[in-house]
Structures are given as C-alpha cells and as structure tokens.
C-alpha cells in the first residue's frame, strides 16, 4: 500500500491502549494473529493488551533487574523476545508470557539492542 498524503489524512484513531502510568512507551508490537498488542515502557514493564473491541490490559509483567527497551512477538504463541534496558547486560531474552519466565538468554551484544 502506498501511503500518499490522502491516505494519511484519512487515517483515524481506532483504539487507545493506556496504563503506562505516565511512563514513556519504548516499543510496541502486534501478535501475528492480530489479537494482542504488547508494549514495553520506561517503568521496566511489559504490558499485554487484548486488541479486540475492548482494548483492555490482560497482564503486566516486570523486568526490574534487566529492564525492557524493545519487545517483539515470536512465532510461538504467548512468547516474546525483549532487549535489556540496562547498560551492563545488553542481552536478548526469550520470555514466556504464560508463566512469566525467561526461556532462553541471548548474550554477546556489546551495546544496547535497538532493532
């Protein structure tokens, strides 16, 4: 799809996802099936939303030790990959949203992962 000036002017807000409690959101992603939205924010939280009509928050998970600066859904349902936010770690984590545990660590980055 080409995003011409006319197309951009026709875009309208569909849903509002809130609850970051005043903290800046650092990244968002939409699940492969479009049913959920995940966000990370500066309060070291990862928030999972229902993206249907209600746009309600499903759960909030915290990564107080490592922080979360970037989050992306994976091919496996209920899992995300997230990047650490602190300066001493720089790892990626494969995180299960179902039982709130890290499934795997990907170490070796020498700087913050940004994309």
N, C-alpha and C positions, 0 to 999 in steps of 0.2 A: 504494500500500500504506500502510495506517495503522500507525504504529509505536506500538502500545499497550505497556503495561507487560509483558504476557505475551509479546509478540513479542520485545521487547528482552531479556527474561530467557532466551529460547530460543536466542538467537544464540550461536554458538560460533566460536572461532578456527579458520580453515581453513588458512592458510599463514603462515609467518613469513618476511619479506623482511629480511635483515640485510646488513651490510657497510658501514654508515655509519661504522664505526671509531670509535664513541663520539661523533660529532658529531650535533647535533640535525638532524632532518629538517625542512625548511621547507615542503615541499609534495609531494603525490603525485598521480598521475593514472593512469587505466586506459585503454588503447588502445580505439578504437571497436569492434574485434572481440573484445576481452577477452583477447587472447593475451599482452599485455605490460603491465608496470607501469613507470612512470618516477618517479623521486624526485629532489629536489634537497636539498642539505644545507649546513650552515654551513661545511663544508670546501671550498666552491666547486666541488662535484662534482655531476654529473648521472649517476644510475645507472639503467640499463635492465635490467629483470628479465624472465625468462620466467615467465608467470603460470600455466603448466600445473602438473602434479603436482610437478615438480622445484623450482619457485620459485628457480631459480638466476640468478645475475647474468650478463647477456650481455656488457655492457661498461660501463666507467666513462669519462666524458668530463669534462674540467676546463675551467672558465672562470676561470682565475686572475686575469686582468686585470679582468673585469667582475663576477664572482661570479654566483650564481644564487639568487634568492629564491623564485621561483614558476615552475612548469613545467606546460604543458598540451600534450597531443597535438593535432595538427591533423587536418584531413580527409585530408591526403596521407599515405600510409604512410611511416614512417621519418622523420617530421619533428615537431618540437615548437616551441612558442613559449615563450620564457623571459624573465623580467624580471631586469634587473640588480640586484645587491645593494649596489653601492657608492653613495655619496652624491652623486657628481659626474656620474653618467651618466643614470640613470633611463630607459634605453631598453628597448624590447622587441626581441628577436632571434628571427628565424625560422631554426631550426637544423636542419641535416640530420644525422641520427644515423648514416646510412650512411657518409658520408665526412668527418664531423666538421668541417663548415664552416658559417659563417653565410651564409644565402641572402639575407637582407634585414634591414635595421635599421629600426625604427620609432621615430623621435626625436620630441621635443616634450613629453614629460611633465615636469612641474616638481617632482614628488615621486615617491617610490617607488611602483611599481605593486603593489597588494596583492590584486587580484581581477579 
